[in-house]
Amino acid sequence: MASAALSTLFGPQIHFPPDFNTNFLMLVRWIHFLAGITWIGLLYFFNLVNVPFMKELDPTTKGKVMPALMTRALMWFRMSAALTVLAGLAYWGNIVGADAHSGGGSAGAVMGSFFLIWTIVWSALRLPYPRQGNFRQRSIRWRGLCRRGRGRSLAVLELEQPRVGE
């Protein structure tokens, strides 16, 4: 009887919320967090450990080590990246859905507009532009910003807001 009282007093007091949605969001957040740590950790492994190590190996050893190591590491890298993105989208979609429902809208419209804008911006950054007239100068400036590494968001701003005097 004394041990039951002590275990009740000093044992872990963990109580999960009673509703499914809160528990689901906690699980998805932890999956997103752990998969993101795995993804970034493997990225650091590739850049800081693997690349310098492979430079030190002779070609015969590299031929034996590379297929076994890289196949497994890249599989974990890809799967953790995909799981991070999918868990993040599930979590974000649940939150957006709740906000949209509270506002009288739908989560599909909000997420659809986000991905539509994302696709348009991606296309603007990837597809070549026509080289005629004043637009050619802006296109050259846009490509220069991307090459200099200032970031693509600055390039999009540069495209949409021409400078005074143009």
C-alpha positions as CSV (number, residue, x, y, z in Angstrom):
1,M,0.0,0.0,0.0
2,A,2.9,2.4,0.8
3,S,4.5,1.7,-2.6
4,A,1.2,2.4,-4.4
5,A,1.0,5.7,-2.6
6,L,4.6,6.6,-3.4
7,S,4.3,5.7,-7.0
8,T,1.1,7.8,-7.3
9,L,2.9,10.8,-5.7
10,F,6.3,10.5,-7.4
11,G,5.3,8.8,-10.7
12,P,5.0,10.6,-14.0
13,Q,1.8,12.7,-14.3
14,I,1.2,12.5,-18.0
15,H,-2.3,13.2,-19.3
16,F,-3.0,13.4,-23.0
17,P,-5.8,15.7,-24.1
18,P,-9.1,13.9,-24.6
19,D,-9.8,15.0,-28.2
20,F,-8.3,13.3,-31.3
21,N,-7.4,16.5,-33.1
22,T,-5.1,17.9,-30.4
23,N,-3.3,14.6,-30.1
24,F,-3.0,14.3,-33.9
25,L,-1.5,17.8,-34.1
26,M,1.0,17.0,-31.4
27,L,2.1,13.8,-33.2
28,V,2.4,15.6,-36.6
29,R,4.4,18.4,-35.0
30,W,6.8,15.9,-33.4
31,I,7.1,14.0,-36.7
32,H,7.8,17.2,-38.5
33,F,10.4,18.2,-35.9
34,L,12.3,14.9,-35.8
35,A,12.2,14.5,-39.6
36,G,13.5,18.0,-40.0
37,I,16.4,17.4,-37.6
38,T,17.2,14.2,-39.5
39,W,17.1,16.1,-42.8
40,I,19.3,18.9,-41.7
41,G,21.6,16.6,-39.8
42,L,22.2,14.5,-43.0
43,L,22.7,17.7,-45.0
44,Y,25.5,18.7,-42.5
45,F,26.9,15.2,-42.8
46,F,27.1,15.4,-46.5
47,N,28.7,18.8,-46.6
48,L,31.0,18.8,-43.6
49,V,31.9,15.1,-43.1
50,N,31.4,13.1,-46.3
51,V,32.8,15.5,-48.9
52,P,36.1,16.1,-47.1
53,F,36.4,12.4,-46.3
54,M,35.8,11.3,-49.9
55,K,38.6,13.6,-51.1
56,E,41.0,11.7,-48.9
57,L,40.1,8.3,-50.2
58,D,41.9,6.6,-53.1
59,P,39.7,5.6,-56.1
60,T,39.5,1.9,-55.3
61,T,38.4,2.5,-51.7
62,K,36.0,5.2,-52.9
63,G,34.4,2.8,-55.3
64,K,33.7,0.3,-52.5
65,V,32.5,2.8,-49.9
66,M,30.5,5.2,-52.1
67,P,27.7,2.9,-53.3
68,A,27.0,1.4,-49.9
69,L,27.2,4.6,-47.9
70,M,25.6,7.0,-50.3
71,T,22.6,4.8,-51.2
72,R,21.6,4.5,-47.6
73,A,22.4,8.0,-46.6
74,L,20.6,9.5,-49.6
75,M,17.5,7.3,-49.0
76,W,17.3,8.6,-45.4
77,F,17.9,12.2,-46.7
78,R,15.1,12.0,-49.3
79,M,12.7,10.3,-47.0
80,S,13.3,12.7,-44.1
81,A,12.9,15.7,-46.5
82,A,9.6,14.3,-47.9
83,L,8.3,13.5,-44.4
84,T,9.3,16.9,-43.1
85,V,7.4,18.6,-46.0
86,L,4.3,16.3,-45.8
87,A,4.0,16.6,-42.0
88,G,4.5,20.3,-42.2
89,L,1.8,20.6,-44.9
90,A,-0.6,18.4,-42.8
91,Y,0.0,20.5,-39.7
92,W,-0.3,23.8,-41.6
93,G,-3.4,22.5,-43.5
94,N,-5.1,21.6,-40.2
95,I,-4.4,25.0,-38.7
96,V,-5.5,26.8,-42.0
97,G,-8.6,24.6,-42.1
98,A,-9.6,25.6,-38.6
99,D,-9.0,29.3,-39.3
100,A,-10.8,29.2,-42.6
101,H,-13.7,27.4,-41.0
102,S,-13.9,30.0,-38.3
103,G,-14.0,32.7,-40.9
104,G,-16.6,31.0,-43.0
105,G,-14.2,29.9,-45.8
106,S,-12.6,26.7,-46.9
107,A,-9.1,25.4,-46.3
108,G,-8.9,24.3,-49.9
109,A,-9.2,27.9,-51.2
110,V,-6.5,29.2,-48.9
111,M,-4.0,26.4,-49.6
112,G,-4.9,26.4,-53.3
113,S,-4.2,30.1,-53.5
114,F,-0.9,29.7,-51.7
115,F,0.3,27.0,-54.1
116,L,-1.0,29.0,-57.1
117,I,1.1,32.0,-56.0
118,W,4.1,29.7,-55.2
119,T,3.8,28.1,-58.7
120,I,3.6,31.5,-60.4
121,V,6.7,32.8,-58.6
122,W,8.6,29.6,-59.2
123,S,7.7,29.8,-62.9
124,A,8.8,33.5,-63.0
125,L,12.1,32.5,-61.5
126,R,12.7,29.5,-63.7
127,L,11.3,30.3,-67.2
128,P,13.2,32.5,-69.6
129,Y,11.7,35.9,-70.4
130,P,11.3,37.5,-73.8
131,R,14.2,39.8,-74.7
132,Q,12.5,42.8,-76.2
133,G,12.1,46.4,-75.2
134,N,12.3,47.7,-71.7
135,F,11.4,44.2,-70.3
136,R,14.8,43.0,-71.6
137,Q,16.6,45.3,-69.2
138,R,14.6,44.2,-66.3
139,S,15.2,40.5,-67.2
140,I,18.9,41.1,-67.3
141,R,18.8,42.9,-63.9
142,W,16.7,39.9,-62.6
143,R,19.3,37.4,-63.8
144,G,22.1,39.4,-62.4
145,L,20.5,39.5,-58.9
146,C,20.1,35.7,-59.0
147,R,23.7,35.2,-60.1
148,R,25.1,37.5,-57.5
149,G,23.3,35.5,-54.8
150,R,21.2,38.3,-53.3
151,G,18.2,36.0,-53.3
152,R,15.3,35.3,-55.4
153,S,12.8,37.3,-53.4
154,L,14.8,40.5,-54.3
155,A,14.7,39.4,-57.9
156,V,10.9,39.1,-57.8
157,L,10.6,42.6,-56.2
158,E,12.9,44.0,-58.8
159,L,10.7,42.6,-61.6
160,E,7.5,43.9,-60.1
161,Q,8.6,47.4,-59.2
162,P,10.6,49.1,-61.9
163,R,12.9,51.9,-60.9
164,V,12.1,55.6,-61.3
165,G,12.9,56.9,-64.8
166,E,12.2,53.7,-66.7
